[in-house]
Amino acid sequence: MDKKALEAHWMPYTGNRQFKADPRIITSAQDVWYTDDRGRKILDGHSGLWTSGLGHGREEISVAVGQQIRELDFAPPFQFGHPKAFELANRVKELMPGDLDYVFFTNSGSESADTSLKMARAYWRLQGQPTKTRFIGRMKGYHGVNFGGISVGGIAANRKFFGQGIEADHLRHTMLPENQFSRGMPEQGAELADELNEMIALHDASTIAAVIVEPMAGSAGVIPPPVGYLQRLREICDANDILLIFDEVITGFGRCGALTGADEFGVVPDILNVAKQITNGAVPMGAVIAKASIYEMFMAHGGPDYALEFAHGYTYSAHPVACAAGLAALDILTREELPQRVAAEAPYFEALLHDSLADKPHVSDVRNYGFAGALTLASYPGEPLRRPFEVAMRMWEKGFLVRYGGDTIQLAPMFVMARDEMDSLIGALAQSLEELA
Ligand SMILES: Cc1ncc(COP(=O)(O)O)c(C=O)c1O
């Protein structure tokens, strides 16, 4: 592309100056491959952006989207409905654990985060406990970029420019030095959940609405929960009347080898947020799934039946085209038993990742769970972001897409990825690290 033509687009989460000087333009996608504007095949090592575990270009999704847009391109989601919104809500409900039965649609993970926080505050107000407004997040947590999400989030770079958010405190993250190079869930660190008791002692449970965590932190570089940690958080929330929200925007629908992180780690939250994989990334969509007692509380206090029970929603909530994509994507996910495939192949990915990369130059940690993996790279003095950037650029030149974020390189193989494709991805990463030593 002509470089002048790149100027107007202020790119999100991108070093615009570097990109526009050295663009990486993706023009098409099929299966595990992207094609760039130089006609090169690029192996997608990150499932798009944790979005596309089914592989790109799934015909069934394209057909469903095409049919839907011809049949019903838009219907107002406020005060009116369309069939696929209900169909998809029922499908999502079937796939959720426990009594997570009520599905509120959004358009992104960030909207899911802020929706869940508003839902939690409103719930306590309806309960007659309006002082329960504070949230507890976690260091290194990522819950998108809206004001609620950055307030409970724990990545400083996402917060520092934006001033006052909403009231939130943060648990310590679980990346203990003794857990470095753990395969899967680390053994140490369940006791870090007990910090929640200290926060309750400090703030009092009467001021805390909810705890929000990713069951496995993704964007900070794949931090699986220590054994027993999520169970402890659940117990403390229960003992103190605090809602537990799982942000499953990455872990929802297969990434950890089960339908949800909740299933995989054996802890059911009160509210569970999804996005990304719900449509395989083909159309923007997210959802917040609430347990029955939360929905019922809103209904019980709704006033006359024509009144709104929850004054919240988006013009594009449950967009017909997104619903069609979601139904098709979830059909494929379940029919092809892809969460099961991830569970079965995860040991191969784990062994490959650790055995090939742990001893490579500058690698200070390797972490993994399911089909998610990350390396932490030792920093150049004062420049923690530079080495991952250099590695990812080297990978791109070799024909591989990996994500770089903070001091990490992140990998998210597609649920359908074959072993030899994984071998070449990890092999190229090992080689890139050697070359840049
Ligand atoms: C756990 C989590 N929550 C929220 C988000 C934000 O999602 P979106 O970029 O769709 O707003 C992300 C995105 O990576 C995420 O990983």
The ligand as an SDF file (V2000), in Angstrom:
LIG
                    3D

 16 16  0  0  0  0  0  0  0  0999 V2000
   -9.9030  -10.7310   29.5480 C   0  0  0  0  0  0  0  0  0  0  0  0
  -10.2430   -9.6500   28.5860 C   0  0  0  0  0  0  0  0  0  0  0  0
  -11.2350   -8.7950   28.8690 N   0  0  0  0  0  0  0  0  0  0  0  0
  -11.5850   -7.8160   28.0340 C   0  0  0  0  0  0  0  0  0  0  0  0
  -10.9350   -7.6400   26.8400 C   0  0  0  0  0  0  0  0  0  0  0  0
  -11.3260   -6.5160   25.9290 C   0  0  0  0  0  0  0  0  0  0  0  0
  -11.9390   -6.9730   24.8160 O   0  0  0  0  0  0  0  0  0  0  0  0
  -12.2120   -5.9920   23.5600 P   0  0  0  0  0  0  0  0  0  0  0  0
  -10.8700   -5.6670   23.0000 O   0  0  0  0  0  0  0  0  0  0  0  0
  -13.0830   -6.8310   22.6740 O   0  0  0  0  0  0  0  0  0  0  0  0
  -12.9270   -4.8050   24.0910 O   0  0  0  0  0  0  0  0  0  0  0  0
   -9.9030   -8.5090   26.4750 C   0  0  0  0  0  0  0  0  0  0  0  0
   -9.1920   -8.3440   25.2040 C   0  0  0  0  0  0  0  0  0  0  0  0
   -8.1770   -8.9240   24.9670 O   0  0  0  0  0  0  0  0  0  0  0  0
   -9.5460   -9.5320   27.3750 C   0  0  0  0  0  0  0  0  0  0  0  0
   -8.5470  -10.3740   27.0980 O   0  0  0  0  0  0  0  0  0  0  0  0
  1  2  1  0
  2  3  1  0
  2 15  2  0
  3  4  2  0
  4  5  1  0
  5  6  1  0
  5 12  2  0
  6  7  1  0
  7  8  1  0
  8  9  2  0
  8 10  1  0
  8 11  1  0
 12 13  1  0
 12 15  1  0
 13 14  2  0
 15 16  1  0
M  END
$$$$
